[in-house]
Structure formats: C-alpha cells, structure tokens
Amino acid sequence: MAIVKPFKGLRPPQDIANTLACLPYDVMNREEAAKMAEGKPESLLHITRSEIDCTADTDIHSQEVYDKSIHNFQMFQEKGWLFQEREARFYIYAQTMEGRTQYGIVAAASVDDYLNGVIKKHELTRSEKEKDRMIHVSMNNANIEPVFFTYPNVKEIDDIVEDYVKNNDPEYDFTAEDGFGHHFWVVRGENINQQIEELFATKVPATYVADGHHRTAAAALVGKEKREKNPNHTGNEEYNFFLAVHFPDTQLKIIDYNRVVKDLNGLTKGDFLSRLKVSFEISEISEEIIKPNELHEFSMYIDNKWYRLKAKAGTFNDNDPIGVLDVTILSDLVLDDILGIKDLRTDKRIDFVGGIRGLGELSKRVDSGEMKVAFAMYPVSMQQLIDIADTGNIMPPKTTWFEPKLRSGLVIHKLD
C-alpha cells in the first residue's frame, strides 16, 4: 500500500505566492524562463532555472549555475520569501482549467515505494536528465518542485477533501498568466492529517507517476544516496521522502500529444496517400480542422488539407496494452513503415506538439514550410496509462500531456 506522510513545508507568504510560483523547469528554455522572471526578483525561476542570473554563455549544467541556485534558495529564506512551517501537515492543491477543477493531496511520498514499485511509472528516463535534477536536489537539500502523481479514486479521501475545501478558505488563490486557477489549502488539525495518511496506507495499493518521471527518479535516487552515506540511517529521515501532489484518477484528463514530420521520406504526396490506404480508411477531406473523435482515429494535415484516418481492423491488437495505443499504431504503420522514422527519441525529422496548443499549431507549422505533414491523435485514457504501468510496460515517447502543469513554489520539501 502507498506510504505518504505530512511534512513541514517551506512556502511563501500570501502576498507573493502568485509571483513566486512558476511553471516546472522543464517546460521552457533559458530565454523563456528569463522572460517569465523579468521584473520578478521573487520568482522561483531564480532557483529552478538559475542560469537566468548568469551570463548567456554559461553552461546550464555548470557548477556556477548550481551555486547560483543554492545562493538564491538561501537568499529567498533570509528575505522571508519562503518560511518554514512549524508542524508537519498535508496540503490540498486544486487547479481549475476550462471550468473543471481537480483536487490533489500534497504529501511526502516514499523513496521505498519508488524503489519497490509501489509508485509505478509508464515512461523511460534519461540518465543525463536524472543527473541534472539529482545535483539540483542534493545541493539545495530540498525537493524544490513537486511531481504529479495519480491514484485509484478513494471516496473517503474525496469526502475529506470536499469537506475541508468547503469549510476553509484557501491559503493561496490566484489565476496565473495562462488563465488557469490555482487554489491551495494548508490542512490543519492532527486528526484529519492522520486520517489522510491512514487512508492511503489502507485504501491505495499503488500510486502512478503522471508527469515528472525525471524529477521522481532524481528525488528517489538522492534519498537512496543519502541513506547509503548515513551510518546511523533509521528510515525516518526526511530524505526518505520527496514532494508529490496526488490526484485521484477520476479527476484527471489527458490531453492529446501530436506529431509533425519534416518530409515524406522521398515519397510524393500521391505515393504517400496510397501507402496510407493499405492500413487506414480515409473518410473525410476538408480545409477545416478535423479532430479525432475516438480511439484508432487520426487527423492528418498536408498541403492545406485535413484528412480523417481510421486504422483498419487487424492492424492493431486491442488485447495488448501497448499495441492498442494510437501512438503505437501511428509509429508502427506510418512513422516507421512509411516515413522511416525508427527512433522517436533521437530522429531530428520529427517533433511533438502538446494538444494544449490546439490543432491550429499543427497546420501552422506545416504551412510555414518547416514541416511537411502533421498528425493529431485521440488522447490516451487514464485507464490505458494505469494498465500499462500495472503490467510493467513503458509507453512510447511523448504519449501523455497533462494540463494544467503544477506550479512550483507553493510548498517545498526540505530533506533535513
């Protein structure tokens, strides 16, 4: 069963929470981070993307950048931009997007759960990205940014959250620049904190990494490293836990994650369409955007036209948790077999576009001449994600896109 615990959070005063909180470090580049932090000395980006306070030619993985992060983190605490809670607590973090609100429990998740497979993953991680975040966590001795988890819905936990939110004012409540609402409660009261901890321990058999696989791996590996270096290790130290927000699976919505390709692998448009017809039915052609309506249905944009594609029966295996995925169908039947793209992680001919940008972004990139063809897909379901994680399988790259992104900085977990 899942181990979560309350913790003594480090968090901002109410009056600067909006400007201190920021998007995760990995959804932006250096220039975008600098622009987001411009005129905001208290933005957490000065800690999570501290290269913005170094010269433009500074290697983002250099010791200078890590030292700047440490300096800024200490400075934030000295200035009172971050203060330490006196008591260990859970927190409730809610996000609102397009009229839909999802409520998560902010908790210290267990390193042992990650190492033992109680925390389940569905993506591969790259060692170089793990190493960067490990250094960041280790040097600051804190989980500065949370990871995004989900778990099988438990009514008793939902009831506690609903009751607490209804009867208590949020500590923070703001709408970010992207229009998404963020609402944050500090769960006060020993009994209610105990109830939440016990419900996870008795009702939640596993938790799942939804977003933030590299941050999760890095946090767990830092905890493992610290215990190995501590001859007096007991298992109760804070480094045995890391910062995660746990959302019930019934409240989450996965957004489509689409593909654009630079060329047709030497084929003419006519030859390409003929090859497609072997595995797909083309049922509609339009100058207006066509959006996939169900699993195994795709939209394609090429030469100012949208096409609706439907994978033919027998071209996929609904009994295989990986084979049933539309990303697998597209990868096997089109990207690999027709366009010659063998490795989605390394091939420079393909790029990925989160559905939050809209399908108009796909036609824009093709019309600009940068790309030749675009493919839009029906989103993966939460059940598909859980099925894949439960069976120990790994999703193809760039399969899931969760929105809204968690704001970093509303609460931080220190490792001592």
Number of C-alpha atoms within 10 A of each C-alpha: 15 23 24 25 22 20 23 18 26 20 21 25 15 12 10 14 23 22 19 24 21 23 20 20 16 13 9 13 10 15 11 12 22 19 11 17 19 11 10 14 12 22 23 30 27 24 28 27 23 24 26 23 16 13 9 11 7 14 12 17 14 11 12 15 23 23 16 19 24 20 15 21 21 14 15 19 15 11 10 12 21 25 17 16 13 10 12 16 22 26 24 22 25 22 23 17 14 8 8 11 15 18 22 22 25 31 27 26 26 24 24 18 20 22 14 10 15 20 25 24 28 25 22 13 16 11 11 10 14 19 18 17 21 24 17 25 23 19 13 21 16 22 27 22 26 27 25 23 26 26 21 17 15 15 11 13 18 16 11 14 20 12 11 18 18 10 8 12 13 18 16 19 18 15 13 15 9 8 12 17 19 23 20 22 21 19 22 15 10 11 8 16 17 14 14 20 18 16 17 20 16 11 16 17 14 19 28 25 24 26 22 20 22 23 27 28 23 26 30 24 20 26 24 17 14 17 17 11 9 9 8 8 12 9 12 8 13 17 26 25 30 31 27 26 22 24 26 20 20 14 14 19 18 18 19 24 23 26 21 24 22 18 15 18 14 10 13 11 14 9 11 16 13 12 16 17 14 12 19 22 14 17 9 11 16 12 11 11 18 19 17 19 13 11 16 21 19 24 24 24 25 17 12 13 14 21 21 23 22 19 22 14 10 8 15 20 13 11 8 11 18 21 16 17 25 21 26 18 19 18 20 19 19 18 22 14 13 16 20 16 19 13 14 17 11 9 11 11 16 19 16 17 20 21 23 14 10 13 21 11 16 26 24 14 17 20 16 9 10 13 21 19 24 26 24 26 25 23 23 20 17 17 12 15 24 23 16 19 22 16 11 13 16 15 22 18 15 18 23 26 21 18 18 19 16 22 20 21 27 29 28 23 26 21 19 9
